[in-house]
Amino acid sequence: MPLDTFKSPLRDLYYLATLPQRKHLAAQRVQQKQVPVIVLFYHRVADHAPNPWTISNTRFRAQLRWIQQRFEIISLTTAQQRIASDANQQPAVCITFDDGYADNCDAAIPWLLENNVPFTYFVTSSNLLSGEPFAHDSDQNCPLAPNTPQQLRDMAAAGVEIGAHTRTHADLGTLAAESDLYDEIVGSKHDLEALLDTAVRYFAFPFGLQENMTTAAFRVAFQAGFWGVCSAYGGYNMPGSDSFHLQRIHGDPTWSRFRNWLSVDPRKLKHQTKFHPGNYQNTF
């Protein structure tokens, strides 16, 4: 039996036991104008060939409805403005996607557009342009189709913020040469801008853990004109903190993990760490 089968009930018990404390702390943060901005990331929303980075359409919609009842859903630009400010009283969430899976366009993307939910869609440009499956899916013996250029054009035309996610889904933490970083980071920006004829303003690090990011990669992204970069190791974006580096939390299919993160786990907030590449603050 999977270990998580035992852990989920324990997380639920922890969540319920700490719920009064969470509500009290949430009210304090509102009063102090120190409400964090939460940025979620998803990969693939589909009902077939599930893998660790897939969530079903039913669970995805349930999560979004749960969020809509409790948070304002905002764009990354609005999030940056609130983070750059010293004060935020409104609980808010941003929705993002990584990689660029064709399956997302079957139901999830149309549903988001129909319900006027803002989101940012980060794409690995070489897979998009070549049609080749992502290496991490092929390694799992389950190759899956990336988005097509036309799907991306249609999303951009509908007002979706398209972001860059490198050219080849490279682990930027392993690239020592700045020319290689430039090719992956800035090259993906140029690829997408040429395809869409619009500015690509945001970048998300593949894998997104602290070991997958470097100071040099941040510098390349900032100098390329990106408005912000996204990690994926978990964390809350507090008012007055770095608005260029947006910390993101996984839109976990497991309800116990999802609710625990979104209701601001006091342990995670107290002990969260952040990658510090230097001062790359944007001015809003």
C-alpha positions in Angstrom: 0.0 0.0 0.0 1.4 3.4 -0.9 2.9 5.4 2.0 0.7 8.4 1.1 -2.4 6.3 1.9 -1.3 6.4 5.6 -0.1 10.0 5.5 -3.3 11.6 4.0 -5.5 10.9 7.1 -2.7 12.2 9.3 -2.5 15.4 7.2 -6.2 15.8 7.5 -6.1 15.4 11.3 -3.3 18.0 11.4 -5.3 20.4 9.2 -8.4 20.1 11.3 -6.5 20.3 14.6 -4.8 23.5 13.5 -7.7 25.1 11.7 -8.7 27.4 14.6 -5.1 28.6 14.8 -5.0 29.1 11.1 -8.2 31.2 11.1 -6.8 33.3 14.0 -3.5 33.8 12.2 -5.3 34.6 9.0 -7.4 37.3 10.7 -4.2 38.7 12.2 -2.5 38.9 8.8 -5.5 40.7 7.3 -5.4 43.2 10.2 -1.6 43.7 9.8 -2.0 43.8 6.0 0.5 40.9 5.7 -1.6 38.4 3.7 0.6 36.3 1.4 0.0 35.9 -2.3 -0.1 32.3 -3.3 1.0 31.2 -6.8 0.0 27.6 -7.8 1.5 25.6 -10.6 0.0 22.7 -12.6 1.3 20.6 -15.5 -1.2 18.4 -17.2 -5.0 18.2 -16.7 -6.3 15.0 -18.2 -8.3 11.9 -17.6 -6.1 9.3 -19.3 -2.5 8.1 -18.9 -2.1 9.6 -15.4 1.4 10.3 -14.0 2.7 12.2 -11.0 2.3 15.5 -12.8 -1.3 14.9 -14.0 -4.5 16.0 -12.3 -7.9 14.9 -13.4 -10.4 17.4 -14.9 -12.8 16.7 -12.0 -10.3 17.3 -9.3 -8.9 20.4 -11.1 -12.3 22.0 -11.4 -13.1 21.1 -7.8 -9.8 22.8 -6.7 -10.5 25.9 -8.7 -14.1 26.2 -7.3 -12.7 25.8 -3.8 -10.2 28.6 -4.5 -12.9 30.9 -6.0 -14.9 30.6 -2.8 -12.0 31.8 -0.7 -9.6 33.8 -2.8 -9.4 36.4 -5.5 -7.7 34.9 -8.6 -5.3 37.4 -10.0 -2.7 37.7 -12.8 1.1 37.5 -12.1 1.4 41.2 -12.8 -1.2 42.0 -10.2 0.5 39.6 -7.8 3.8 41.4 -8.3 2.2 44.7 -7.6 0.8 43.4 -4.3 4.1 41.6 -3.3 6.1 44.8 -4.1 3.8 46.7 -1.8 4.3 46.7 1.9 0.7 45.8 2.5 -1.8 43.3 1.3 -5.2 42.5 2.9 -6.8 40.4 0.2 -6.2 36.6 0.0 -5.2 36.0 -3.6 -4.1 33.1 -5.8 -2.4 33.0 -9.2 -2.8 30.0 -11.5 0.1 28.8 -13.7 0.9 25.8 -15.9 4.3 24.4 -16.8 5.6 22.5 -19.9 2.7 22.8 -22.3 0.6 19.7 -22.7 -1.9 19.4 -25.6 -4.3 17.6 -23.2 -4.8 20.8 -21.3 -6.7 22.2 -24.3 -9.3 19.4 -24.3 -11.2 20.7 -21.3 -9.1 22.6 -18.7 -8.2 25.6 -20.8 -11.7 26.1 -22.3 -13.2 25.9 -18.8 -10.8 28.5 -17.5 -11.5 30.8 -20.4 -15.2 30.3 -20.1 -15.1 31.2 -16.4 -12.8 34.2 -17.0 -10.0 32.8 -14.8 -6.7 34.5 -15.4 -3.7 32.2 -15.7 -0.1 32.1 -17.1 1.0 29.2 -19.4 4.7 28.4 -19.4 5.9 26.5 -22.5 9.0 24.6 -23.4 9.6 26.1 -26.9 11.5 23.3 -28.7 8.9 20.7 -27.9 6.1 23.1 -29.0 7.9 23.7 -32.3 9.0 20.2 -33.0 6.0 18.3 -31.7 8.4 15.9 -29.8 7.2 14.6 -26.4 8.9 15.8 -23.3 12.0 13.8 -22.2 10.6 13.3 -18.7 7.5 11.6 -20.2 9.5 9.4 -22.7 11.7 8.3 -19.7 8.5 7.1 -18.1 7.6 5.1 -21.3 4.6 7.4 -21.7 5.2 10.0 -24.4 2.6 12.7 -24.4 1.9 15.3 -27.0 2.9 18.9 -26.3 0.8 21.8 -27.4 0.8 22.7 -31.0 1.8 26.2 -32.2 -1.8 26.8 -33.2 -3.1 25.9 -29.8 -0.7 28.4 -28.3 -1.7 31.1 -30.8 -5.3 30.6 -29.9 -4.6 30.9 -26.2 -2.6 34.1 -26.7 -5.4 35.5 -28.9 -7.9 34.7 -26.0 -5.7 36.8 -23.6 -3.7 34.1 -21.9 -0.3 35.2 -20.6 2.2 32.9 -22.3 5.5 32.4 -20.5 8.8 30.8 -21.3 10.1 27.6 -19.8 13.4 27.2 -21.6 13.9 25.6 -25.0 14.6 22.0 -23.9 13.3 21.8 -20.3 16.9 21.9 -19.2 18.1 21.8 -15.6 19.6 25.2 -15.5 21.4 24.4 -12.2 23.7 22.2 -14.2 24.7 24.7 -16.9 27.9 26.5 -16.1 28.4 28.5 -19.3 26.4 31.7 -19.5 26.0 31.2 -23.3 24.1 27.9 -22.5 21.9 29.8 -20.0 21.3 32.5 -22.6 20.3 29.9 -25.3 17.8 28.2 -23.0 16.3 31.2 -21.3 16.5 34.0 -23.8 16.2 31.6 -26.8 12.9 30.3 -25.5 11.6 33.9 -25.1 12.6 34.7 -28.7 11.1 31.5 -30.0 7.7 32.3 -28.5 7.7 35.9 -29.3 8.4 35.1 -33.0 5.5 32.6 -33.0 3.0 34.8 -31.2 4.1 38.3 -32.2 3.7 39.5 -28.7 6.0 40.1 -25.7 6.8 37.1 -23.4 7.1 38.6 -20.0 7.6 35.7 -17.5 9.9 32.8 -17.1 9.5 29.6 -15.1 12.5 27.4 -14.1 12.2 23.7 -15.1 12.1 21.5 -12.0 12.1 24.7 -10.0 14.0 23.6 -6.9 16.7 25.7 -5.4 19.4 23.4 -6.9 17.9 24.0 -10.4 18.5 27.7 -10.2 21.6 29.9 -10.1 22.5 33.5 -9.6 23.7 33.6 -13.2 20.4 32.3 -14.5 18.5 35.0 -12.6 20.8 37.6 -14.1 20.3 36.4 -17.6 16.5 36.4 -17.2 16.5 39.9 -15.7 18.8 41.3 -18.4 16.6 39.7 -21.1 13.7 41.9 -19.9 11.6 39.3 -18.1 9.2 40.9 -15.6 9.5 38.0 -13.3 10.7 34.4 -12.8 9.0 31.5 -11.1 10.4 28.7 -8.9 8.5 25.6 -7.8 9.8 24.5 -4.4 6.9 25.8 -2.4 6.6 29.1 -0.5 4.4 32.0 0.2 5.0 35.5 -1.3 4.8 38.0 1.5 4.1 41.7 1.0 7.3 43.7 0.8 9.4 40.7 -0.4 11.1 40.1 -3.8 8.5 40.6 -6.5 10.8 39.5 -9.3 11.1 35.9 -7.9 7.7 34.4 -7.5 7.6 31.3 -5.3 5.1 28.7 -6.4 3.2 25.8 -4.7 2.1 22.6 -6.5 -1.6 22.3 -7.2 -1.4 18.8 -5.6 -4.2 16.4 -6.6 -4.3 15.2 -3.0 -6.8 17.2 -1.1 -5.0 17.0 2.2 -1.8 18.5 0.8 -3.7 21.1 -1.3 -5.8 22.4 1.6 -2.8 22.4 4.0 -0.8 24.6 1.6 -3.6 26.9 0.6 -4.8 27.6 4.2 -1.2 28.7 5.0 0.4 26.0 7.1 2.0 27.9 10.0 4.9 25.4 10.1 5.7 26.0 6.4 5.3 29.7 6.7 7.6 29.8 9.8 10.4 27.7 8.2 10.1 28.5 4.6 13.4 29.3 2.8 14.0 31.3 -0.3 16.7 31.4 -3.0 18.5 34.7 -2.9 20.2 35.4 -6.2 20.7 39.2 -5.5 18.5 42.2 -6.0 16.4 41.9 -9.2 13.4 43.8 -8.0 11.1 45.3 -10.6 9.5 48.7 -9.9 5.7 48.9 -10.1 
